[in-house]
């Protein structure tokens, strides 16, 4: 079957970008490779063309061999300047900009002309170093693009919400390109290829790593312990027990490399009573479930961790800052989600049909001494909407 040339517009991101179209501010889309940043740029360009048919459009994809000659800031600036039309609105789209060192000097220079409207994408979180971010302060807006949410997954694949659909999402994740592979038998192979490309291009090559065996063992450990509290020392000790030379600082550095490439995310632990972050102990979640499963394999026994990972990802896609809650007597709140100084407390359970589980999950939330929204999320349970004011939702209708 031929590849689909059309693409699905993602309102989740278009709605965030739209207020800045035409404004003298750099729009920066960041996220893991293959999450659809380039297609979001295309959707923006299509909308801008409808509104500004006489404008000039400049598109440069730094992964395209046609632009292989652009290896430094001066060449990038020269290429763009040769395409700019004076006295005309110029919409400039720069894809995978992290390939060019000191690119910020170019976009800052271009921004001096109010006729230039600039959009850029990048696939590593440190492309905006603290120094670079300070130079762009007040001149840029950063939008984090995630893999598909479950509702987007249904739309992209023209699926109806069902038990089968949610299981497919937990197994294959939210890489948008899967919609072009209608035979699911090819999905595992595609995801393995994406995983290799992301790991070796954005971690091994970018960081100049030589100990790839250590990296592979670390990823296997993280994939096998989704949702479990860990410390770098604990991981280092485990790897040593497997006769893999490691150190606490080495583990910490390699996890940071995986974070930088948007492969994993860390959730710190927050003391709900003491109102502080713990210095040690955190959880790791994978940015895409399909990539997690490509690393260690899809195992039905892991469904609880996958469910928790899916909820974490959904909250992040909605713009929440997510941490793990800790309470006295070893009680844990799976997620504290904060946005605009408002909070949500969330417990995740495979099922609450068992009365003991229901008492534990709702009971932990009842012990939180404030009145912010509290929710228990399960895979598919049919349960009353609230228990003592605490909401219940299945993952299939989570918001």
Rosetta blueprint (number, residue, H / E / L):
1 X L
2 X L
3 X L
4 X L
5 X L
6 X L
7 X L
8 X L
9 X L
10 X L
11 X H
12 X H
13 X H
14 X H
15 X H
16 X H
17 X H
18 X H
19 X L
20 X L
21 X L
22 X L
23 X L
24 X L
25 X L
26 X E
27 X E
28 X E
29 X E
30 X E
31 X L
32 X L
33 X L
34 X L
35 X L
36 X L
37 X H
38 X H
39 X H
40 X H
41 X H
42 X H
43 X H
44 X H
45 X H
46 X H
47 X H
48 X H
49 X H
50 X H
51 X H
52 X L
53 X L
54 X L
55 X L
56 X E
57 X E
58 X E
59 X E
60 X E
61 X E
62 X L
63 X L
64 X L
65 X H
66 X H
67 X H
68 X L
69 X L
70 X L
71 X L
72 X L
73 X H
74 X H
75 X H
76 X H
77 X H
78 X H
79 X H
80 X H
81 X H
82 X L
83 X L
84 X L
85 X L
86 X L
87 X L
88 X L
89 X L
90 X E
91 X E
92 X E
93 X E
94 X E
95 X E
96 X L
97 X H
98 X H
99 X H
100 X L
101 X L
102 X L
103 X H
104 X H
105 X H
106 X H
107 X H
108 X H
109 X H
110 X H
111 X H
112 X L
113 X L
114 X L
115 X L
116 X E
117 X E
118 X E
119 X E
120 X E
121 X E
122 X E
123 X L
124 X L
125 X H
126 X H
127 X H
128 X L
129 X L
130 X H
131 X H
132 X H
133 X H
134 X H
135 X H
136 X L
137 X L
138 X L
139 X L
140 X E
141 X E
142 X E
143 X E
144 X E
145 X L
146 X L
147 X L
148 X L
149 X L
150 X H
151 X H
152 X H
153 X H
154 X H
155 X H
156 X H
157 X H
158 X L
159 X L
160 X L
161 X L
162 X L
163 X H
164 X H
165 X H
166 X H
167 X H
168 X H
169 X H
170 X H
171 X H
172 X H
173 X L
174 X L
175 X L
176 X H
177 X H
178 X H
179 X H
180 X H
181 X L
182 X L
183 X L
184 X H
185 X H
186 X H
187 X H
188 X H
189 X H
190 X H
191 X H
192 X H
193 X H
194 X H
195 X H
196 X H
197 X H
198 X H
199 X H
200 X H
201 X H
202 X H
203 X H
204 X H
205 X H
206 X H
207 X H
208 X L
209 X L
210 X L
211 X L
212 X H
213 X H
214 X H
215 X H
216 X H
217 X H
218 X H
219 X H
220 X H
221 X H
222 X H
223 X H
224 X H
225 X L
226 X L
227 X L
228 X L
229 X L
230 X E
231 X L
232 X H
233 X H
234 X H
235 X H
236 X H
237 X H
238 X H
239 X H
240 X H
241 X H
242 X L
243 X L
244 X L
245 X L
246 X L
247 X L
248 X H
249 X H
250 X H
251 X H
252 X H
253 X H
254 X H
255 X H
256 X H
257 X H
258 X H
259 X H
260 X H
261 X L
262 X L
263 X L
264 X E
265 X E
266 X E
267 X E
268 X E
269 X E
270 X E
271 X E
272 X L
273 X L
274 X L
275 X L
276 X E
277 X E
278 X E
279 X E
280 X E
281 X E
282 X E
283 X E
284 X E
285 X E
286 X E
287 X L
288 X L
289 X H
290 X H
291 X H
292 X H
293 X H
294 X H
295 X H
296 X H
297 X L
298 X L
299 X L
300 X H
301 X H
302 X H
303 X H
304 X H
305 X H
306 X H
307 X H
308 X H
309 X H
310 X H
311 X H
312 X H
313 X H
314 X H
315 X H
316 X H
317 X H
318 X L
319 X L
320 X L
321 X E
322 X E
323 X E
324 X E
325 X E
326 X E
327 X L
328 X H
329 X H
330 X H
331 X L
332 X E
333 X E
334 X E
335 X E
336 X E
337 X E
338 X E
339 X E
340 X L
341 X L
342 X E
343 X E
344 X E
345 X E
346 X E
347 X E
348 X E
349 X L
350 X L
351 X L
352 X L
353 X L
354 X L
355 X H
356 X H
357 X H
358 X H
359 X H
360 X H
361 X H
362 X H
363 X H
364 X H
365 X H
366 X H
367 X L
368 X L
369 X L
370 X L
371 X L
372 X L
373 X E
374 X E
375 X E
376 X E
377 X E
378 X E
379 X L
380 X L
381 X L
382 X L
383 X L
384 X L
385 X L
386 X E
387 X E
388 X L
389 X L
390 X E
391 X E
392 X E
393 X E
394 X E
395 X H
396 X H
397 X H
398 X L
399 X L
